[in-house]
Amino acid sequence: MAIGFVLGGGGLRTRGGRGCDRIVRQRNAFAKWRMESPSENRDSPSANFEKTPSGDSVKLEPLVDPAIEELSNVAAHSSLSTVADPDMTANEEHPHETGENAFNDLLYCLAVFALVPITYGVLLSDQLETNGQIVSIAIFLLGYGAIVFEDILKLNKSAVSLIMASFMWTMVTASSTVEKTLPALTEKLGDVSEILFFLLGAMTIVEIVDSHEGFKIVTNFIRTTSRRQLLWIIGFVTFFMSSVLDNLTSTIVMVSLLRKLVDDPEERKLYGGVVVIAANAGGAWTPIGDVTTTMLWINGNISGLTTMTDLFLPSMISMLVSLAVVTPTLSGDVKRSQTSEPAVEDPGMDSKRQIVFWGGLGALVGVPIFKAATGLPPFMGMVCGLGTLWVITDYINRGDDQNSDYRRAESALQRIDTSSVLFFLGILLSVAALEHQGLLRALALNLDNVLPNLDLVAIAIGLFSAIIDNVPLVAASMGMYDAAQFPMDSKLWQLIAYCAGTGGSIFVIGSAAGVALMGMEKTDFFWYLRKMSFPALAGFFAGAAFYLGAQAVHIPQLIAGLPGV
């Protein structure tokens, strides 16, 4: 299928279509004419005219339409180019460097292709069978180090996690037998698949809503120019948006909104930091707001309604304390960005926006209701909601030939971040291998010996999540402690859910929301450390202290015992 380019929003956006064919044909014909024509004629004014049989000069039609001339020039430098000016080819400019790069690439590929099977052979050797646990720990630490320093090593974390999972389960097989390993792997893969399908459904629903501009319903309400008022509005909107969506999506939406509300890039970074704190706090108190909370919910460690009741106030206090610390540093009014809106909107777009926004919100919020009513896993409710929204969007876009392809669910599936889903697959399978070998339970015993109580263990997990990704930390904690000893909705699981969610705000690299801010607003680690780490840390400890105090005096039970509750 051809790929058409659509200019908009200051960048290029791809969309299925036939427009690119015409661009390429016109540009290639123009390039061919330039190569075949004499150099003195190809650039002269007379080159645009031809002689008719009567001797008159007639102006030739341009080979590239003026409306798409700039776009064609961009395409000329892209991978769509099939004909290039021979005077400007890289091979002729730097033939030595090109050949050297190709040779280095060949050596790198051969090394990788050789290293993988050699590693498998080493793992399956008899010498490592007796040291299987040590080797598995070494593989996990090396893989995790490559994930943490992926920007320095120029390695994608998804690729590293997939290789790591494969190596670790190979080590499990070498230490045991295939007959014993396969049932365990099948069981773990079933648990992991529930999380992956849940994420795929949620990400697709959010992408469908975004393609219909549904988030404008929320962002159009923000009118103030006061810096302090804007701070609190952004915080509360992000907090509740993250509770029904997820912290990553909420961050992307709100930072995109900030570009319309705040003109100064440095000031926008500050509000972006607030978005990260509020998004992580808002995602911690609902089963669908953060991937770690979702993991605990799907695994049966926490329930939906009880978790929302017990963690809402700690999460809210965490955000309020962080905003209170930031507020005194702001004063005056913010300068709004000068943005131009289209004079005429697509006919019927407002009604479509309303239908898809509320339909998508209903699909996400209805997942806990579906689980409670049917007893089926949450991913079944998510895929049911996705299918329902899919049918609705197909119907309302049936006559929209121009934008129907972009707004349909098929296109949304192509735009979601599939590499993140594969990253979760690799990480969760790797942690499952450690759990199967009994290493996580041994770690739990060591933590219990080092730390005086389990509350400090949960807080330590939150602090560690500020440095490394909280997904493997929570996945490890799920295998550390026995569900019989710590049943659903016990204090340990709820505190882990809160600490792992909010602790990632302390450093910008500690959460997916922070990483999104780094990419969108070029926020570096040390700027965030100076400006936002202390407010995030203060909120983290304030919320944790409130939760522990509430559990000590049994506030949730007191609320449940009030008349009419």
C-alpha positions as CSV (number, residue, x, y, z in Angstrom):
1,M,0.0,0.0,0.0
2,A,1.3,3.4,-0.9
3,I,2.0,5.9,1.9
4,G,0.7,9.4,1.5
5,F,2.2,12.3,3.4
6,V,-0.1,14.9,5.1
7,L,1.4,18.1,6.3
8,G,-0.1,19.3,9.6
9,G,0.9,20.4,13.1
10,G,4.4,21.3,12.1
11,G,5.3,17.8,11.0
12,L,4.7,14.9,8.6
13,R,2.0,12.3,9.3
14,T,1.6,9.2,7.3
15,R,-1.7,7.9,6.0
16,G,-2.6,5.1,3.7
17,G,-3.5,6.4,0.2
18,R,-2.5,6.9,-3.4
19,G,-1.2,10.5,-3.1
20,C,2.4,9.4,-2.8
21,D,2.3,7.6,-6.2
22,R,1.7,10.8,-8.0
23,I,4.4,12.7,-6.1
24,V,7.0,10.0,-6.9
25,R,6.0,9.7,-10.6
26,Q,6.2,13.5,-11.1
27,R,9.5,13.8,-9.2
28,N,11.1,10.9,-11.0
29,A,10.0,12.2,-14.4
30,F,11.5,15.6,-13.5
31,A,14.8,14.0,-12.3
32,K,15.0,11.9,-15.5
33,W,14.4,15.1,-17.6
34,R,17.2,16.9,-15.7
35,M,19.7,14.1,-16.3
36,E,18.9,13.7,-20.0
37,S,18.8,17.5,-20.8
38,P,22.0,19.4,-21.5
39,S,23.2,21.3,-18.4
40,E,22.9,24.7,-20.2
41,N,19.2,24.0,-21.0
42,R,18.1,22.3,-17.8
43,D,18.4,25.5,-15.6
44,S,17.8,28.2,-18.3
45,P,14.5,30.2,-18.4
46,S,13.9,28.8,-21.9
47,A,13.8,25.3,-20.6
48,N,10.2,25.8,-19.5
49,F,9.1,26.5,-23.1
50,E,8.8,24.4,-26.3
51,K,8.3,25.2,-29.9
52,T,5.1,24.4,-31.6
53,P,4.9,23.5,-35.3
54,S,3.9,27.0,-36.1
55,G,7.1,28.4,-34.4
56,D,5.3,29.8,-31.3
57,S,6.7,29.3,-27.8
58,V,4.3,27.6,-25.4
59,K,4.9,27.4,-21.7
60,L,5.2,23.8,-20.5
61,E,3.1,22.7,-17.6
62,P,5.2,22.2,-14.5
63,L,6.1,18.6,-13.8
64,V,5.5,19.1,-10.1
65,D,2.3,20.9,-8.9
66,P,3.1,24.1,-6.8
67,A,0.9,22.9,-4.0
68,I,3.0,19.8,-3.5
69,E,6.4,21.1,-4.6
70,E,7.7,21.5,-1.1
71,L,6.3,18.1,-0.1
72,S,8.0,16.5,-3.1
73,N,11.3,18.0,-2.1
74,V,10.9,16.5,1.4
75,A,10.1,13.1,-0.2
76,A,13.1,13.4,-2.4
77,H,15.3,13.0,0.7
78,S,13.2,10.2,2.2
79,S,13.2,6.5,1.7
80,L,10.6,6.9,-1.0
81,S,13.2,8.2,-3.4
82,T,13.9,6.0,-6.4
83,V,15.8,8.3,-8.6
84,A,18.6,10.6,-7.3
85,D,20.7,13.3,-8.8
86,P,23.9,11.5,-9.7
87,D,26.0,14.6,-8.8
88,M,24.8,14.5,-5.2
89,T,24.9,10.8,-4.3
90,A,26.6,9.9,-1.0
91,N,28.5,7.1,-2.6
92,E,30.3,9.4,-5.0
93,E,30.9,12.1,-2.3
94,H,32.3,9.7,0.3
95,P,32.9,6.3,-1.3
96,H,35.5,5.3,1.3
97,E,33.4,6.1,4.3
98,T,30.4,4.3,2.7
99,G,32.4,1.1,2.1
100,E,33.9,1.2,5.6
101,N,30.4,1.7,7.2
102,A,29.1,-1.2,5.2
103,F,32.0,-3.4,6.3
104,N,31.4,-2.5,10.0
105,D,27.7,-3.2,9.7
106,L,28.5,-6.6,8.2
107,L,30.9,-7.4,11.1
108,Y,28.3,-6.3,13.6
109,C,25.6,-8.5,12.1
110,L,27.9,-11.5,11.9
111,A,28.9,-11.0,15.6
112,V,25.3,-10.9,16.8
113,F,24.3,-13.9,14.7
114,A,27.2,-15.8,16.1
115,L,26.9,-14.7,19.7
116,V,23.3,-15.8,20.1
117,P,23.7,-19.5,19.2
118,I,27.1,-19.6,21.1
119,T,25.3,-18.3,24.2
120,Y,22.6,-20.9,23.9
121,G,25.3,-23.6,23.6
122,V,27.1,-22.4,26.7
123,L,23.8,-22.2,28.7
124,L,23.0,-25.8,27.7
125,S,26.4,-27.1,28.7
126,D,26.8,-29.5,31.6
127,Q,29.2,-27.1,33.4
128,L,26.4,-24.6,34.1
129,E,23.7,-27.0,35.2
130,T,24.8,-26.9,38.9
131,N,25.0,-23.1,38.9
132,G,21.7,-22.4,37.1
133,Q,20.5,-19.9,39.6
134,I,23.7,-17.8,39.6
135,V,23.7,-17.8,35.8
136,S,20.1,-16.7,35.7
137,I,20.8,-13.8,38.1
138,A,23.8,-12.8,36.0
139,I,21.7,-12.8,32.8
140,F,19.0,-10.7,34.5
141,L,21.5,-8.2,35.8
142,L,23.3,-7.8,32.5
143,G,20.0,-7.5,30.6
144,Y,18.6,-5.1,33.1
145,G,21.7,-3.0,32.9
146,A,21.4,-2.8,29.2
147,I,17.8,-1.7,29.6
148,V,18.7,1.1,32.1
149,F,21.5,2.4,29.9
150,E,19.8,1.9,26.5
151,D,20.5,5.5,25.4
152,I,24.2,5.1,26.0
153,L,24.4,1.6,24.4
154,K,22.0,2.5,21.6
155,L,20.1,-0.7,22.2
156,N,16.3,-0.9,22.2
157,K,15.0,-2.1,25.6
158,S,12.4,-4.2,23.9
159,A,14.9,-6.2,22.0
160,V,17.1,-6.7,25.1
161,S,14.2,-7.9,27.2
162,L,13.1,-10.5,24.6
163,I,16.6,-11.9,24.3
164,M,17.0,-11.9,28.1
165,A,13.7,-13.8,28.6
166,S,14.8,-16.4,26.0
167,F,18.2,-16.9,27.6
168,M,16.7,-17.2,31.1
169,W,14.1,-19.8,30.2
170,T,16.9,-21.7,28.4
171,M,18.8,-21.7,31.6
172,V,15.7,-23.0,33.4
173,T,15.5,-25.9,31.0
174,A,19.2,-26.7,31.3
175,S,18.9,-26.8,35.1
176,S,15.8,-29.1,34.9
177,T,14.1,-31.0,32.1
178,V,12.0,-30.0,29.2
179,E,9.1,-32.0,30.5
180,K,9.1,-30.0,33.8
181,T,9.8,-26.6,32.1
182,L,7.1,-26.6,29.4
183,P,4.1,-26.8,31.8
184,A,5.5,-24.0,33.9
185,L,6.3,-21.8,30.9
186,T,2.8,-22.4,29.5
187,E,1.2,-21.3,32.8
188,K,3.4,-18.2,33.1
189,L,2.7,-17.2,29.5
190,G,-1.0,-17.4,30.1
191,D,-0.7,-15.0,33.0
192,V,1.5,-12.6,31.0
193,S,-0.8,-12.7,28.0
194,E,-3.7,-11.4,30.1
195,I,-1.7,-8.3,30.8
196,L,-0.5,-7.9,27.2
197,F,-4.0,-8.2,25.7
198,F,-5.3,-5.8,28.3
199,L,-2.7,-3.2,27.4
200,L,-3.3,-3.7,23.7
201,G,-7.0,-3.1,24.1
202,A,-6.6,0.0,26.3
203,M,-3.9,1.6,24.1
204,T,-6.1,1.0,21.0
205,I,-9.2,2.6,22.6
206,V,-7.2,5.7,23.6
207,E,-5.7,6.0,20.1
208,I,-9.2,5.8,18.6
209,V,-10.4,8.6,20.9
210,D,-7.4,10.7,20.0
211,S,-7.9,10.2,16.3
212,H,-11.4,11.7,16.7
213,E,-10.0,14.6,18.7
214,G,-12.0,13.4,21.7
215,F,-9.6,14.9,24.3
216,K,-10.6,18.4,23.2
217,I,-13.7,17.9,25.3
218,V,-11.4,18.1,28.4
219,T,-8.8,20.6,27.2
220,N,-11.3,23.2,25.9
221,F,-12.4,24.0,29.5
222,I,-9.0,25.5,30.5
223,R,-9.2,29.3,30.1
224,T,-7.2,30.8,32.9
225,T,-3.8,32.6,32.4
226,S,-2.8,32.7,36.1
227,R,0.3,30.6,36.6
228,R,-0.9,29.3,40.0
229,Q,-4.4,28.6,38.9
230,L,-3.1,26.8,35.8
231,L,-0.8,24.7,38.0
232,W,-3.7,23.4,40.0
233,I,-6.1,22.9,37.1
234,I,-3.4,21.0,35.2
235,G,-2.8,18.9,38.2
236,F,-6.4,18.0,38.9
237,V,-7.3,17.3,35.3
238,T,-4.2,15.1,34.9
239,F,-4.9,13.3,38.1
240,F,-8.5,12.2,37.2
241,M,-7.7,11.7,33.5
242,S,-4.9,9.3,34.5
243,S,-7.2,7.4,36.8
244,V,-9.4,6.3,33.9
245,L,-6.8,6.2,31.1
246,D,-3.2,5.6,32.1
247,N,-0.3,7.8,33.2
248,L,1.6,7.6,29.9
249,T,-1.4,8.5,27.7
250,S,-2.5,11.2,30.1
251,T,1.0,12.7,30.0
252,I,1.1,12.8,26.2
253,V,-2.3,14.4,26.1
254,M,-1.6,17.0,28.7
255,V,1.9,18.0,27.4
256,S,0.3,18.4,24.0
257,L,-2.3,20.7,25.6
258,L,0.5,22.7,27.4
259,R,2.0,23.6,24.1
260,K,-1.3,25.5,23.4
261,L,-1.4,27.1,26.8
262,V,2.2,28.0,27.6
263,D,4.5,29.7,25.2
264,D,7.8,29.7,27.2
265,P,9.6,26.3,26.8
266,E,11.3,26.5,30.2
267,E,8.0,27.3,31.9
268,R,6.3,24.5,30.0
269,K,8.9,22.1,31.5
270,L,7.8,23.0,35.0
271,Y,4.1,22.3,34.2
272,G,5.2,19.2,32.4
273,G,6.9,18.0,35.7
274,V,3.6,18.6,37.5
275,V,1.8,16.5,34.8
276,V,4.2,13.6,35.5
277,I,3.6,13.8,39.3
278,A,-0.2,14.1,38.9
279,A,-0.4,11.4,36.3
280,N,1.6,8.9,38.4
281,A,-0.5,9.7,41.5
282,G,-3.8,9.5,39.6
283,G,-2.8,6.1,38.1
284,A,-1.9,4.6,41.5
285,W,-5.5,4.4,43.0
286,T,-7.4,2.7,40.1
287,P,-6.8,-0.7,38.6
288,I,-6.7,0.7,35.1
289,G,-4.6,3.8,35.8
290,D,-1.1,2.4,36.0
291,V,0.3,-0.8,34.5
292,T,1.7,-1.9,37.8
293,T,-1.7,-1.5,39.5
294,T,-3.2,-3.4,36.6
295,M,-0.7,-6.2,37.1
296,L,-1.6,-6.6,40.8
297,W,-5.3,-6.4,39.9
298,I,-5.1,-9.0,37.2
299,N,-3.0,-11.3,39.4
300,G,-5.6,-11.2,42.2
301,N,-3.5,-9.3,44.7
302,I,-5.9,-6.3,44.8
303,S,-9.6,-5.7,44.0
304,G,-11.1,-2.8,42.1
305,L,-13.5,-1.1,44.5
306,T,-11.5,-1.7,47.7
307,T,-8.3,-0.4,46.2
308,M,-10.0,2.7,44.9
309,T,-11.5,3.4,48.3
310,D,-8.3,2.8,50.3
311,L,-5.8,4.5,47.9
312,F,-7.7,7.5,46.7
313,L,-6.9,9.8,49.6
314,P,-3.2,8.8,49.8
315,S,-2.8,9.4,46.1
316,M,-4.7,12.7,46.3
317,I,-2.6,13.9,49.3
318,S,0.6,12.9,47.4
319,M,-0.4,15.2,44.5
320,L,-1.6,18.0,46.8
321,V,1.6,18.2,48.8
322,S,3.7,18.2,45.6
323,L,1.6,21.0,44.1
324,A,1.8,23.0,47.4
325,V,5.6,22.8,47.3
326,V,5.7,24.1,43.7
327,T,3.0,26.8,44.1
328,P,5.1,29.5,45.9
329,T,7.7,29.5,43.1
330,L,5.0,30.8,40.6
331,S,3.4,34.2,40.3
332,G,1.8,36.4,37.6
333,D,0.2,35.3,34.4
334,V,1.4,32.9,31.8
335,K,1.9,33.9,28.2
336,R,-0.3,31.9,25.9
337,S,1.0,30.2,22.8
338,Q,-0.2,31.7,19.5
339,T,-1.9,28.9,17.7
340,S,-4.1,28.9,14.7
341,E,-7.3,26.8,14.6
342,P,-9.0,25.8,11.4
343,A,-11.7,28.2,10.3
344,V,-14.1,25.4,9.3
345,E,-14.3,22.0,11.0
346,D,-15.2,18.8,9.3
347,P,-19.0,18.5,9.1
348,G,-20.4,16.3,11.9
349,M,-17.0,16.2,13.7
350,D,-18.4,17.5,17.0
351,S,-21.0,14.8,17.3
352,K,-18.4,12.1,16.4
353,R,-16.1,13.5,19.0
354,Q,-18.7,13.3,21.7
355,I,-19.8,9.8,20.7
356,V,-16.3,8.4,20.6
357,F,-15.0,10.2,23.7
358,W,-17.9,9.0,26.0
359,G,-17.9,5.6,24.3
360,G,-14.2,5.1,24.9
361,L,-14.5,6.4,28.5
362,G,-17.4,4.0,29.1
363,A,-15.4,1.1,27.6
364,L,-12.5,1.8,30.0
365,V,-14.5,2.4,33.1
366,G,-16.7,-0.6,32.4
367,V,-13.9,-3.1,32.7
368,P,-14.0,-3.4,36.5
369,I,-17.8,-3.6,36.3
370,F,-17.5,-6.4,33.7
371,K,-15.1,-8.3,35.9
372,A,-17.3,-8.0,39.0
373,A,-20.4,-9.1,37.1
374,T,-19.0,-12.0,35.1
375,G,-16.0,-13.1,37.1
376,L,-14.0,-13.3,33.9
377,P,-10.4,-11.8,33.7
378,P,-10.2,-8.0,33.1
379,F,-8.7,-8.4,29.6
380,M,-12.0,-9.9,28.4
381,G,-13.9,-6.8,29.4
382,M,-11.2,-4.7,27.7
383,V,-11.5,-6.5,24.4
384,C,-15.3,-6.4,24.6
385,G,-15.1,-2.6,25.0
386,L,-12.7,-2.3,22.2
387,G,-14.9,-4.4,19.9
388,T,-17.9,-2.3,20.8
389,L,-16.1,1.0,20.1
390,W,-14.7,-0.5,16.9
391,V,-18.2,-1.2,15.6
392,I,-19.4,2.3,16.5
393,T,-16.5,4.1,14.8
394,D,-16.9,2.0,11.6
395,Y,-20.5,3.0,11.5
396,I,-20.1,6.8,12.1
397,N,-17.2,7.0,9.7
398,R,-18.9,5.0,6.9
399,G,-19.4,8.0,4.6
400,D,-16.2,9.9,5.4
401,D,-13.9,9.0,2.5
402,Q,-11.2,11.5,3.4
403,N,-10.5,10.6,7.0
404,S,-12.2,7.3,7.5
405,D,-9.1,5.2,7.1
406,Y,-7.2,7.3,9.7
407,R,-10.0,7.2,12.3
408,R,-10.8,3.5,12.0
409,A,-9.6,1.0,14.6
410,E,-7.4,-0.8,12.0
411,S,-5.4,2.4,11.6
412,A,-5.3,2.9,15.4
413,L,-3.8,-0.6,15.9
414,Q,-0.9,0.4,13.5
415,R,-0.2,3.5,15.6
416,I,0.0,2.1,19.1
417,D,3.4,1.5,20.7
418,T,3.8,-2.2,20.0
419,S,7.4,-2.2,21.1
420,S,6.3,-1.3,24.7
421,V,4.0,-4.4,24.7
422,L,6.9,-6.6,23.6
423,F,9.1,-5.0,26.4
424,F,6.5,-6.0,29.0
425,L,6.5,-9.5,27.4
426,G,10.2,-9.9,27.8
427,I,10.4,-8.4,31.3
428,L,7.5,-10.4,32.7
429,L,8.8,-13.7,31.3
430,S,12.2,-13.0,32.7
431,V,10.8,-12.3,36.2
432,A,8.7,-15.5,35.8
433,A,11.9,-17.4,35.2
434,L,13.4,-16.1,38.4
435,E,10.2,-16.9,40.3
436,H,10.1,-20.5,38.9
437,Q,13.7,-21.0,40.1
438,G,12.7,-19.9,43.6
439,L,15.0,-16.8,43.5
440,L,12.2,-14.3,44.3
441,R,11.1,-16.1,47.4
442,A,14.7,-16.2,48.6
443,L,14.9,-12.4,47.9
444,A,11.8,-11.9,50.0
445,L,13.4,-13.8,52.9
446,N,16.5,-11.7,52.7
447,L,14.5,-8.5,52.7
448,D,12.6,-9.6,55.7
449,N,15.9,-10.2,57.5
450,V,17.4,-6.8,56.5
451,L,14.3,-4.6,56.9
452,P,12.3,-4.7,60.2
453,N,8.8,-4.7,58.6
454,L,7.0,-5.1,55.3
455,D,5.9,-1.5,55.2
456,L,9.6,-0.5,54.7
457,V,9.9,-3.2,52.0
458,A,7.0,-1.6,50.0
459,I,8.5,1.9,50.5
460,A,11.9,0.6,49.4
461,I,10.2,-0.7,46.2
462,G,8.8,2.7,45.6
463,L,12.2,4.4,46.0
464,F,13.9,1.9,43.7
465,S,11.2,2.6,41.1
466,A,12.5,6.1,40.9
467,I,15.7,4.7,39.4
468,I,14.6,1.7,37.5
469,D,11.3,0.7,35.8
470,N,8.6,-0.3,38.3
471,V,7.2,-3.1,36.1
472,P,9.9,-5.7,37.0
473,L,9.9,-4.5,40.6
474,V,6.2,-5.1,41.1
475,A,6.4,-8.3,39.1
476,A,9.2,-9.5,41.4
477,S,7.2,-8.5,44.5
478,M,4.2,-10.6,43.2
479,G,6.4,-13.7,43.3
480,M,8.1,-12.8,46.6
481,Y,5.2,-13.3,49.0
482,D,2.7,-16.1,49.3
483,A,-0.9,-15.2,48.4
484,A,-2.2,-17.4,51.2
485,Q,-0.2,-15.4,53.8
486,F,-1.0,-12.0,52.1
487,P,-4.5,-12.3,50.7
488,M,-6.3,-9.9,48.3
489,D,-6.3,-6.3,49.4
490,S,-3.9,-6.8,52.2
491,K,-1.9,-3.8,53.4
492,L,1.3,-5.0,51.7
493,W,-0.2,-5.2,48.2
494,Q,-2.0,-1.8,48.4
495,L,1.1,-0.1,49.7
496,I,3.2,-1.6,46.9
497,A,0.6,-0.4,44.4
498,Y,0.8,3.2,45.8
499,C,4.6,3.3,46.3
500,A,5.5,1.8,42.9
501,G,3.1,4.2,41.2
502,T,4.1,7.5,42.9
503,G,7.7,6.6,43.5
504,G,8.5,6.8,39.8
505,S,7.9,10.6,39.9
506,I,11.0,11.2,42.1
507,F,13.3,11.0,39.1
508,V,12.3,11.7,35.5
509,I,13.6,8.3,34.3
510,G,11.5,6.4,36.9
511,S,8.2,6.2,35.0
512,A,6.9,6.0,31.5
513,A,5.3,9.4,32.0
514,G,8.6,11.0,32.8
515,V,10.3,9.4,29.8
516,A,7.5,10.8,27.6
517,L,8.2,14.3,29.1
518,M,11.9,13.9,28.3
519,G,11.1,13.2,24.7
520,M,8.4,15.7,24.1
521,E,9.9,18.7,26.0
522,K,13.6,17.9,26.0
523,T,13.6,17.7,29.8
524,D,17.0,16.5,31.0
525,F,17.6,14.5,34.2
526,F,19.4,17.2,36.2
527,W,16.8,19.9,35.4
528,Y,14.1,17.6,36.8
529,L,16.3,16.7,39.8
530,R,16.6,20.4,40.7
531,K,13.0,21.5,40.1
532,M,10.7,18.5,40.6
533,S,12.4,15.8,42.6
534,F,11.9,17.3,46.0
535,P,8.2,18.1,45.5
536,A,7.7,14.5,44.2
537,L,9.6,13.1,47.2
538,A,7.6,15.1,49.7
539,G,4.3,14.0,48.1
540,F,5.5,10.4,48.1
541,F,6.2,10.2,51.8
542,A,3.1,12.3,52.7
543,G,0.8,9.9,50.9
544,A,2.6,6.8,52.4
545,A,2.4,8.3,55.9
546,F,-1.3,9.0,55.5
547,Y,-2.0,5.5,54.2
548,L,-0.1,3.9,57.1
549,G,-1.9,6.2,59.6
550,A,-5.3,5.4,58.2
551,Q,-4.7,1.7,58.4
552,A,-3.5,2.0,61.9
553,V,-6.7,3.7,63.1
554,H,-8.8,1.7,60.6
555,I,-10.2,4.7,58.8
556,P,-11.5,2.6,55.8
557,Q,-13.5,0.4,58.2
558,L,-14.8,3.5,60.0
559,I,-16.0,5.0,56.6
560,A,-17.6,1.7,55.7
561,G,-19.5,1.7,58.9
562,L,-21.0,5.2,58.5
563,P,-24.8,5.4,57.9
564,G,-25.7,5.3,54.2
565,V,-22.2,4.1,53.1
